[in-house]
Amino acid sequence: MSYTLPDPGNPEGFGGALSEAPRGIAFEAHSRRPLPPTRIAWECINVPPFPPIALRVLECVSDDGVSMCRLGDLISLDPALCSQVLTIANSPLVAHRFPVTSILQAVAMLGTFSLKGLCLAVAVRGYLGKSMNYPALQALWRHSLATASIAEHLVNMGLIDADDAHTAGILHEIGRFALSVLYPVAYSHLLGTHKGTDQSLLEIEDELFGFDHVEVGRRLLVDWSLPDQFREVIAHAQCAPQPGQPWSMGTLVHISCRMADAVGYPVFAGCEVTPFEQLLTLLPPRQKAFFHPDPADLANDLAQRIAAFESA
């Protein structure tokens, strides 16, 4: 499969995309079609580092013995992160009776796991930076938030025993986030124009960049020392639920991701979408009895949550 890049001289194209191409990828002079990439070492790709405080928060909360004071002190080391967390803690996104005026108060009200997911979401938004100016990459970010929110809903219905559902929903796209930061123009164009399955997108990513987003996610899991419990999620394992088998975190995020696609928050605009009603049939009987929202109502709830987060 080959992916044809638009002419960079065409104002309808994406201008500087060729300058973003990783070393080792050559382009035919006339067709702008990438030749098979010469594989380069992962170590030669300068992936911007993830915010260190966010990584320490992830590591800290993975320790069951961490104190609320320790977590509060850690978040307070990053003034920007601290300010955004407090803003969101006082937004309609979070139910609260009194104003939240300190990080320690936010930790006590939200709990360590909820606060971890919140910090991670804030950090990802900061990591994407100017990439968020591209509509396709902003849509990717919103898909991640929608997936995290749906995963949290399903966990609250007793689907699996997991405190990290929201965090997993954010992290499942970490490989795409890295490609968005490395090659924002080219990757936004790819997400904005591709039509087909996620698998077909993997092939084109590999052709254009030398790595697909799943491989990038696996590499970052190691490079950033992300908790091992997210390995299955970051690897985008195809974890369709099997009758009679217990659900894993990977299964939960897989279904939540597909539901986000189905209610108007697709990972890319042209992705193949499974009808929401069909996805509901994959839930166990108990969860089907409690979780049967109207797709329009769920989409509206997600829109309010995302708007509250983005206004912070």
N, C-alpha and C positions, 0 to 999 in steps of 0.2 A: 504493500500500500504506500502511495506517495501523497504528500500534501503540498499543494502549490501555493506558494506565498504570493501575495499581491505585489504588483510593481511598486517599489518604494517611491518612484517619481509621481505616482498617481495620488492626488490629494485624498481620494477615497480609500487609499491603502493605509499602511501604518508606518510610513516614514522610516524611522530608525530601527525597525525590527531586525534588519540584517546585522546591524552593529551589535545587537544583543546576542547573536548566535554564539554558542560555546565554541571554544577553540577546538579545531579538529573537524568541524562540519563545513563542507564546501558547497557552493551553490553554482548551478549551471548559469552561464552568462545570460541566456535569453529567457529560459522558462522560469527562472528563480526557484527551480525545484531542487531540494537538497539532495546531494549525493549521499550514498551510505556513509554514516559518520565514522571517522577514525576514533575508536574508543580511547578516551583519555582517563587517567586515574581520577577517582573521586576526590582525592586529596588536592588535585589541581584546580578544582572548582571552588571559588571563594564564596561559599554560602554565608551571608550575613548572620552573625550570631543572634540567638534568641535572647530576649532580655534576661540577664542573669538572676535578677530577683525573682522573676516568675518561675524559673527553673528551681531555685532554692525553695520556693513555696511548695512546688510539686513534691520535691524530695522531702520537705519538712512534714507535710501532711500525710505522706506515706508511712511515717513513723507514728504508730498508734499512741506513743507516749508523749507526743508533742503537747506543750501547754498552750493555752490561748494567748498568754502573755508573750511567749516566744514567737508565735505566728504574727501577733500584732506588731512586735518589734521589727520583725523581718520586713513586713509590708511597709512600715514607716520609713525604712531606709531609702525608699524610692518615692520622693515627694509627688511626682506626677501620678504614679500608680495609686498612692494613698489618696490623693484628691479625687481621682476618678472612681475609686471604690466607694468612697463616702458619698459622692454624688449619686451613684447608682443605688446605694443602700437607702437613700432618701427619696428615690423615685417610685412611681407607681408599680415598677417591676417587683418591688419587695413590700410585703405587708408589714406595716409598723405603726405603733400607737404614738410614739414620741420621736422627735428628731434624733437622728444618729449623728453624734458630734465627734466620735473618736473611733479609731480602728478597733480598739479593744471592745468597744460597745458593738461594733459591726460583727466582730468574731462571735461574741456572746449571743447576738440575736440570730445570725445566719447559721452558725455552726461551722466547724473547720472545713468540712467537705464542700458545702455550698460556697463558702468564701473562696476555696481553692478554684472552683469552676469559674467564679466571677473574676478572680485575678487573672486566670488564664485567658478568658475572653478579652479582657482589657489589654493584656499583653499582646495577644494576636493582632488586635486592631492596631496597636502601636507598631508592631512588627511589619504589617502590611504598608503602613505609612502612605506615601503618595500613590501606591498601587491602587488604593481605594478610589482614586479619581476615575478609573476605568470601570464602566458599568458592569462588564462581565466579571470583573474581580470583586466588585462590591456585591454582586449577586452570589458569588462563591462564598463570601463572608456571611451573607444572610442565610444561605443554605446551611452553613455550619451551625449558626445560632438556632435555626429551626430544628435541625436534627437533634441538637443538645436538649432543646426544650421538650420535644416529643419523647426522647429517651427518658427524660426525667418524669414525664407523665406516666409512661408505661411502668417504670420502677415503682412509682407511687401506687400503682394498681396491683403491686405484689408480683410482677412478672419474674423478677429475679431479685436476689438480695445484693444490692450494689449501691454504695454511696457515691460512686464515681461516674454515674451515668452522664451527667452534664459535662464533666471534664472529658470523658471519652467521646462524646458527641462533637466537641470542639477539636480534639486531637485527631480525629479520623481523617481530616483534610490537611494535616500538617505538611505532607509532601507537595500538595498543590499550592499551599501558601508559600513554600520555599521557591517553587518555580515562578510564582507570581512576583516575588521580590527580585529574583535573578533576571527574569525576562518579561517584565510587565507588559510591554507593547505586544510582543509576539504571542505571549500566552493568553492575553486578553482577546486577541484576535482569534486564536484557536478556539477558545471557549465560546466566543460569540458567534462563530460561524459553523462549527462542527455539528453534524447531525448523525445520530447513531447511538450505539451502545457505549457504555463506559469502557468495555474491552477494546473497542475500535479506537477510542481516544488514547488508550495506553500505547497502542502501536505507533500512532502518529507522534506522541510525545517522545518516544524512544527514537524515532526517525529524526526528529528535529533537534532534540537536545542531548541525545546520547543516554538519557535516563528517563524512565517514566515516573509518575508521581508516587507509585507504590514503592519502587526501589529507592527513591529519594527519602520517603518516609522511613523505610527500614534503616537507611544509613543514618538519618538524624536521630532515630531512637538510640543508637549507639553513641554518636558524636555528642549529643546533648544529654546523655545519661538519663533519658526519660524512664519512668518506672516500667518495669517489665510487664505489669498487668495490662498495659495498653498495646503490647506487641501485636496481638491478633487484630485489634481495631485499626492500628496504623498500617498494618500490612494489607488492609482491605480484603481480608479473607472472605470468600463468598460463603457466608454462614447462613444460608437459608434454613429456617427451622425444619426439623425432621419430626414427624409424628411420634409422640411418646418419649422424645428425648428432651432433657433439660436444656433451657436456653443459656447461652453464654453471653458475655458482654459483646462479643463480636456479632452474635445473632441479633441482639438488641439494637445495636447501632446500625447494622445492615438494614433492618426493617424500618427503623426510625428515619434513616437516610432516604429510603424509597418513599416513605410517607411524606417527607418534606418535598421530594420531587413532585408527588401527586397533588399536593394542595397549593402549588404555585411558587415553591422555592426550589427549583431544580438546580442541580450542581452546574449544569450548563444548559443554555436555552433550548438546544436541539436534542437533548437526551431522550431516549425512549423511556416512557413513563408507564408504570403499572397502575391500573385504576385503583383508587383508594379502597373501594369496597372489596376488591380482590385481596388487597393486603390485609384487611381486617379478618378475612377468613383464615389467615395463617396464625392468628393469636390463639392461645389455649382457651378452652371454654369459659373459665372464670374471668379472664381478662376481657373476652368478647362481651361478657355480660355487663362489665363496668365501663369499658372504653369503646364507645360507639358514637363518637362525635359526628355531627354533620360536617363534611369537608369545608364548607363555607365558614362555619363557626370556628373550626380549628384554624383556618387560614386567618381569620380576623383576630383571634387570640394571639397567634404568632406575630401578626403585623403590629399589634399593640406592644408586645414584649420587645420586639426588635426596635420599634420607634423609641420606646423608653430607654433602651440601652444606647442607641445611637445619639440621643439628645443629651446624654451625660457628658 
